[in-house]
Amino acid sequence: MAGEQETKAPVDKDRSKTEKIFEASLYDTRFIILIAVIGCIIAAVITFVMGAMFIIQASTEFFMNIGKLTEAIEEEVLVKFISSIDLFLFGIILIILSMGSYDLFISKLDPAYEAGATPNWIKFKDVNEMKEPLLHVIIIILVITFFKYIIRYHYASAYELMIIPLGIALIGIGLFLINKADVKKEVKG
């Protein structure tokens, strides 16, 4: 917040050399998080490539059959486009998590801060804030998966059709309750 200064713990100058070395080493273990940062970036690149491949496949299938489109071809093209959206969303979340993890644990992302245009999605205060966008995208991915099932599969009864959205709704309600509990903790704390 503006006007607040970060409080720092006083440095005890009488610490032993062993204690200083241990604490410095312990603090440096935060660099292990670079494995997750790099892993998320690699996974994001892969999901973007996969999403692009789905778009190329769907476009090729559409243009190869433009004069003779059947319902099956239309369904397949739609499912591939929907799958690409799924992958792109997940790739974006992986990038957000990698940047947020780096910014939170390793070092501030200097280029973003120097430009004076640091996006809010980089400014995480704690790990719980990092989980929120991931949980939201998981819900969106589940909804998109539901649409893929509706397009691709033909259900025998309305009961079969309602199982997936009911599951998604229950997950959404659970996440809502978790967020509501977190908000109450923040208000009390």
C-alpha positions as a Markdown table, in Angstrom:
| # | Residue | x | y | z |
|---|---|---|---|---|
| 1 | Met | 0.0 | 0.0 | 0.0 |
| 2 | Ala | 1.1 | 3.5 | -0.6 |
| 3 | Gly | 2.8 | 5.2 | 2.3 |
| 4 | Glu | 3.5 | 1.9 | 4.2 |
| 5 | Gln | 7.1 | 0.9 | 4.6 |
| 6 | Glu | 8.2 | -2.7 | 4.7 |
| 7 | Thr | 9.3 | -3.6 | 8.2 |
| 8 | Lys | 12.6 | -5.4 | 8.4 |
| 9 | Ala | 13.8 | -7.7 | 11.2 |
| 10 | Pro | 16.8 | -6.3 | 13.0 |
| 11 | Val | 20.1 | -7.9 | 12.0 |
| 12 | Asp | 21.9 | -9.4 | 15.0 |
| 13 | Lys | 25.5 | -8.6 | 14.5 |
| 14 | Asp | 26.5 | -11.2 | 17.2 |
| 15 | Arg | 25.5 | -14.2 | 15.2 |
| 16 | Ser | 28.1 | -16.9 | 14.7 |
| 17 | Lys | 29.8 | -17.5 | 11.4 |
| 18 | Thr | 28.1 | -20.9 | 11.1 |
| 19 | Glu | 24.7 | -19.3 | 11.7 |
| 20 | Lys | 25.3 | -16.7 | 9.1 |
| 21 | Ile | 26.4 | -19.3 | 6.5 |
| 22 | Phe | 23.4 | -21.5 | 7.4 |
| 23 | Glu | 20.9 | -18.7 | 7.1 |
| 24 | Ala | 22.4 | -17.5 | 3.8 |
| 25 | Ser | 22.3 | -21.0 | 2.4 |
| 26 | Leu | 18.7 | -21.5 | 3.6 |
| 27 | Tyr | 17.7 | -18.2 | 2.0 |
| 28 | Asp | 19.4 | -19.3 | -1.3 |
| 29 | Thr | 17.2 | -22.4 | -1.4 |
| 30 | Arg | 14.5 | -20.2 | -2.9 |
| 31 | Phe | 16.4 | -20.6 | -6.2 |
| 32 | Ile | 15.0 | -24.2 | -6.4 |
| 33 | Ile | 11.8 | -22.4 | -7.5 |
| 34 | Leu | 13.6 | -21.7 | -10.8 |
| 35 | Ile | 12.9 | -25.4 | -11.7 |
| 36 | Ala | 9.2 | -24.7 | -11.5 |
| 37 | Val | 9.5 | -21.4 | -13.3 |
| 38 | Ile | 11.4 | -22.9 | -16.2 |
| 39 | Gly | 9.1 | -26.0 | -16.2 |
| 40 | Cys | 6.1 | -23.7 | -16.5 |
| 41 | Ile | 7.6 | -21.8 | -19.3 |
| 42 | Ile | 8.5 | -25.0 | -21.2 |
| 43 | Ala | 5.0 | -26.4 | -20.6 |
| 44 | Ala | 3.4 | -23.1 | -21.8 |
| 45 | Val | 5.4 | -23.2 | -25.0 |
| 46 | Ile | 4.3 | -26.8 | -25.6 |
| 47 | Thr | 0.6 | -26.0 | -24.9 |
| 48 | Phe | 0.8 | -23.0 | -27.3 |
| 49 | Val | 2.3 | -25.2 | -30.0 |
| 50 | Met | -0.4 | -27.9 | -29.4 |
| 51 | Gly | -3.1 | -25.2 | -29.5 |
| 52 | Ala | -1.7 | -23.9 | -32.8 |
| 53 | Met | -1.5 | -27.4 | -34.2 |
| 54 | Phe | -5.2 | -27.9 | -33.4 |
| 55 | Ile | -6.1 | -24.7 | -35.2 |
| 56 | Ile | -4.0 | -25.7 | -38.2 |
| 57 | Gln | -5.6 | -29.2 | -38.2 |
| 58 | Ala | -9.1 | -27.8 | -37.9 |
| 59 | Ser | -8.5 | -25.1 | -40.6 |
| 60 | Thr | -7.1 | -27.7 | -42.9 |
| 61 | Glu | -10.0 | -30.1 | -42.3 |
| 62 | Phe | -12.5 | -27.3 | -42.9 |
| 63 | Phe | -10.9 | -26.0 | -46.1 |
| 64 | Met | -10.3 | -29.5 | -47.5 |
| 65 | Asn | -14.0 | -30.3 | -47.1 |
| 66 | Ile | -15.5 | -26.9 | -47.7 |
| 67 | Gly | -17.8 | -28.1 | -50.4 |
| 68 | Lys | -18.9 | -31.2 | -48.7 |
| 69 | Leu | -19.2 | -30.3 | -45.0 |
| 70 | Thr | -21.0 | -32.9 | -42.9 |
| 71 | Glu | -22.2 | -32.7 | -39.4 |
| 72 | Ala | -19.3 | -35.0 | -38.3 |
| 73 | Ile | -16.7 | -32.7 | -40.0 |
| 74 | Glu | -18.2 | -29.6 | -38.4 |
| 75 | Glu | -18.2 | -31.3 | -35.0 |
| 76 | Glu | -14.6 | -32.3 | -35.4 |
| 77 | Val | -13.5 | -28.8 | -36.5 |
| 78 | Leu | -15.4 | -27.2 | -33.5 |
| 79 | Val | -13.9 | -29.6 | -31.0 |
| 80 | Lys | -10.4 | -28.8 | -32.3 |
| 81 | Phe | -11.0 | -25.1 | -32.1 |
| 82 | Ile | -12.4 | -25.5 | -28.6 |
| 83 | Ser | -9.4 | -27.6 | -27.6 |
| 84 | Ser | -7.1 | -24.9 | -28.8 |
| 85 | Ile | -8.8 | -22.3 | -26.6 |
| 86 | Asp | -8.4 | -24.8 | -23.7 |
| 87 | Leu | -4.7 | -25.1 | -24.4 |
| 88 | Phe | -4.1 | -21.4 | -24.9 |
| 89 | Leu | -5.8 | -20.6 | -21.6 |
| 90 | Phe | -3.7 | -23.1 | -19.8 |
| 91 | Gly | -0.6 | -21.8 | -21.4 |
| 92 | Ile | -1.4 | -18.3 | -20.3 |
| 93 | Ile | -1.9 | -19.5 | -16.8 |
| 94 | Leu | 1.5 | -21.3 | -16.9 |
| 95 | Ile | 3.2 | -18.1 | -17.9 |
| 96 | Ile | 1.4 | -16.1 | -15.2 |
| 97 | Leu | 2.4 | -18.7 | -12.6 |
| 98 | Ser | 6.1 | -18.7 | -13.8 |
| 99 | Met | 6.3 | -14.9 | -13.8 |
| 100 | Gly | 4.5 | -14.6 | -10.5 |
| 101 | Ser | 6.6 | -17.3 | -8.8 |
| 102 | Tyr | 9.8 | -15.6 | -10.0 |
| 103 | Asp | 8.6 | -12.2 | -8.9 |
| 104 | Leu | 7.4 | -13.5 | -5.5 |
| 105 | Phe | 10.3 | -15.7 | -4.5 |
| 106 | Ile | 13.4 | -14.9 | -6.6 |
| 107 | Ser | 13.5 | -11.3 | -7.7 |
| 108 | Lys | 11.3 | -8.6 | -9.0 |
| 109 | Leu | 10.8 | -8.6 | -12.8 |
| 110 | Asp | 12.9 | -5.5 | -13.4 |
| 111 | Pro | 11.8 | -4.9 | -17.0 |
| 112 | Ala | 8.2 | -4.8 | -16.0 |
| 113 | Tyr | 8.8 | -2.5 | -13.0 |
| 114 | Glu | 11.2 | -0.2 | -14.9 |
| 115 | Ala | 8.5 | 0.3 | -17.6 |
| 116 | Gly | 6.1 | 1.4 | -14.9 |
| 117 | Ala | 3.5 | -0.9 | -16.4 |
| 118 | Thr | 3.6 | -3.9 | -14.1 |
| 119 | Pro | 0.5 | -5.8 | -14.7 |
| 120 | Asn | -1.6 | -6.8 | -11.7 |
| 121 | Trp | -1.3 | -10.5 | -12.6 |
| 122 | Ile | 2.4 | -10.4 | -11.7 |
| 123 | Lys | 2.0 | -8.7 | -8.4 |
| 124 | Phe | 1.2 | -11.6 | -6.1 |
| 125 | Lys | 1.5 | -11.1 | -2.4 |
| 126 | Asp | 1.4 | -14.8 | -1.4 |
| 127 | Val | 1.0 | -18.3 | -2.8 |
| 128 | Asn | -2.8 | -18.2 | -2.2 |
| 129 | Glu | -3.1 | -15.3 | -4.7 |
| 130 | Met | -1.2 | -17.4 | -7.2 |
| 131 | Lys | -3.7 | -20.2 | -6.9 |
| 132 | Glu | -6.7 | -18.1 | -7.6 |
| 133 | Pro | -6.2 | -17.6 | -11.4 |
| 134 | Leu | -5.2 | -21.3 | -11.7 |
| 135 | Leu | -8.5 | -22.3 | -10.0 |
| 136 | His | -10.5 | -20.0 | -12.2 |
| 137 | Val | -8.9 | -21.3 | -15.4 |
| 138 | Ile | -9.5 | -24.9 | -14.2 |
| 139 | Ile | -13.2 | -24.1 | -14.0 |
| 140 | Ile | -13.1 | -22.6 | -17.5 |
| 141 | Ile | -11.3 | -25.6 | -18.8 |
| 142 | Leu | -13.9 | -27.9 | -17.3 |
| 143 | Val | -16.7 | -25.9 | -18.9 |
| 144 | Ile | -14.9 | -26.0 | -22.2 |
| 145 | Thr | -14.5 | -29.8 | -21.8 |
| 146 | Phe | -18.2 | -30.0 | -21.1 |
| 147 | Phe | -18.9 | -28.3 | -24.4 |
| 148 | Lys | -16.5 | -30.7 | -26.2 |
| 149 | Tyr | -18.5 | -33.6 | -24.7 |
| 150 | Ile | -21.8 | -32.1 | -25.7 |
| 151 | Ile | -20.6 | -31.7 | -29.3 |
| 152 | Arg | -18.9 | -35.0 | -29.7 |
| 153 | Tyr | -21.0 | -37.5 | -27.7 |
| 154 | His | -24.7 | -38.3 | -28.0 |
| 155 | Tyr | -26.2 | -39.1 | -24.7 |
| 156 | Ala | -29.0 | -41.6 | -24.2 |
| 157 | Ser | -30.7 | -39.7 | -21.4 |
| 158 | Ala | -30.8 | -36.2 | -19.9 |
| 159 | Tyr | -29.4 | -37.7 | -16.7 |
| 160 | Glu | -26.1 | -38.6 | -18.5 |
| 161 | Leu | -25.9 | -35.1 | -20.0 |
| 162 | Met | -26.3 | -33.5 | -16.5 |
| 163 | Ile | -23.5 | -35.4 | -14.7 |
| 164 | Ile | -20.7 | -33.2 | -16.1 |
| 165 | Pro | -22.2 | -29.8 | -15.6 |
| 166 | Leu | -23.4 | -30.8 | -12.1 |
| 167 | Gly | -19.8 | -31.8 | -11.3 |
| 168 | Ile | -18.5 | -28.5 | -12.6 |
| 169 | Ala | -21.1 | -26.6 | -10.6 |
| 170 | Leu | -20.1 | -28.5 | -7.4 |
| 171 | Ile | -16.4 | -27.6 | -8.0 |
| 172 | Gly | -17.4 | -24.0 | -8.6 |
| 173 | Ile | -19.4 | -23.9 | -5.4 |
| 174 | Gly | -16.5 | -25.4 | -3.5 |
| 175 | Leu | -14.1 | -22.7 | -4.9 |
| 176 | Phe | -16.6 | -20.0 | -4.1 |
| 177 | Leu | -16.8 | -21.2 | -0.5 |
| 178 | Ile | -13.0 | -21.4 | -0.3 |
| 179 | Asn | -12.7 | -17.8 | -1.6 |
| 180 | Lys | -15.4 | -16.6 | 0.8 |
| 181 | Ala | -13.6 | -18.2 | 3.7 |
| 182 | Asp | -10.3 | -16.5 | 2.6 |
| 183 | Val | -12.0 | -13.2 | 2.4 |
| 184 | Lys | -13.4 | -13.6 | 6.0 |
| 185 | Lys | -9.8 | -14.5 | 7.2 |
| 186 | Glu | -8.5 | -11.3 | 5.6 |
| 187 | Val | -11.2 | -9.1 | 7.2 |
| 188 | Lys | -10.6 | -10.6 | 10.6 |
| 189 | Gly | -6.8 | -10.6 | 10.2 |
